[in-house]
Amino acid sequence: MPLYRKGSFLAIMILSLGLVPALGCLFEPRDAEPPTGGSITYLDQSSPENVLANLETAFQNRDAAGYERQIASDFVYEPDGDTQASYPDVDWTTWNRDTEIAFIQNFFNNVDGIAADLNAVEVQVGLGRIDGGICEIYAVEVTESGGEVPYRASVTLDFRIDGTFWVLARWFDEQGEQDPETQNSLPTLGQRRGAFAASGGGRASR
């Protein structure tokens, strides 16, 4: 082989070997980027008030899993009189934790947004049939395809201690309340529960 060809060949080999590390760095896989979007923050379940705040957070974020963690294993729901009259075929005595979770999952997944103030007006704290109770008025506005639907009601929420943390054991919708601005009577969230049960959800119908 002529000398100039040997020299050219050696130069190409040296250049190629020198590029290998550089190319290796160039095509090295990138580390995965951290996930975007913040996580939902819940309070320690160290008091009924914290559990109530967590329920509100779950409503605001439509987080069924977060709501479920606040619910006692022996949870019961009791509707107001108007809801019972609207849904006479619903067997409310069978509404338990499983029914409530099924309802919440369906509810959260089928609306576009929820603005919730579960402690709009505090009536009384510390009275309940179990360990601790809160009597109050809640205000919830649901955004869905038909527009915005408001709910407002007097409610008694009973809490109990499960091991070392508090959980919600009973939700009793006493009655619907008036809209403070329009003075129109608004329904309780029992109306949504009734519609869910009447359609066969949660097996709460007779």
C-alpha positions, -999 to +999 in steps of 0.1 A: +000+000+000+014+035-008+026+055+022+000+083+017-028+058+018-015+042+050-012+077+065-048+085+054-061+052+068-044+057+101-057+093+104-093+081+098-090+053+124-076+078+150-103+103+142-130+076+145-117+063+178-117+098+191-153+103+182-166+072+199-166+086+235-181+119+223-209+101+204-214+079+235-220+111+256-241+126+228-266+096+226-265+088+263-301+083+276-314+112+296-326+108+332-364+108+335-378+142+343-397+146+375-435+143+371-454+175+366-484+185+387-486+187+425-499+160+447-530+165+469-521+173+505-543+159+533-541+166+570-534+140+597-566+124+608-560+136+643-593+153+649-629+154+635-621+189+621-591+176+602-612+148+587-638+174+577-611+195+560-599+163+542-634+156+529-636+191+516-602+187+499-614+154+483-645+172+470-625+201+456-601+178+438-626+151+429-603+126+446-623+095+454-594+077+470-587+106+494-624+106+503-624+068+509-596+071+534-618+093+556-647+069+558-653+044+586-658+007+579-693+010+595-703+042+578-740+050+573-758+077+554-792+091+564-811+113+540-834+142+546-872+140+543-874+156+509-849+131+495-867+102+510-900+115+494-883+119+460-868+084+461-892+062+479-879+030+463-844+035+476-836+013+507-816+038+526-810+014+555-786-005+533-765+026+524-731+016+538-694+023+532-694+004+499-724+022+486-710+056+496-677+049+479-694+037+447-715+069+448-685+092+453-666+075+425-695+079+401-702+115+413-666+127+410-660+110+376-691+125+360-689+162+368-666+189+355-659+206+387-669+209+424-666+240+446-672+228+482-674+245+515-683+217+539-682+241+569-700+271+555-718+277+588-707+260+620-737+253+642-723+231+670-693+210+676-689+181+700-724+167+699-729+133+682-742+099+687-707+084+686-674+099+698-676+133+682-700+152+661-702+184+640-735+201+632-732+226+604-744+239+570-724+229+539-725+245+505-715+226+473-717+238+437-713+213+410-703+222+374-715+198+348-727+198+312-761+214+321-744+242+340-739+249+377-760+231+403-759+243+439-766+223+470-768+236+506-779+217+536-779+214+574-759+182+582-748+163+613-715+145+608-705+119+634-669+109+638-652+081+658-617+070+665-605+040+645-573+029+662-552+060+664-571+082+638-605+097+633-630+087+606-664+098+595-690+072+607-723+089+599-735+116+574-771+128+582-785+153+558-812+170+580-827+194+555-820+216+525-812+253+532-819+286+515-794+302+491-782+332+512-783+354+481-815+344+462-833+329+492-843+300+470-845+266+487-816+244+477-815+205+479-791+184+499-765+161+483-790+133+492-807+141+459-776+131+440-773+100+461-809+091+455-806+095+418-775+073+418-793+046+439-825+047+418-804+041+387-791+009+402-759+022+415-746+008+448-775-017+450-794+006+474-828+002+456-856-021+468 
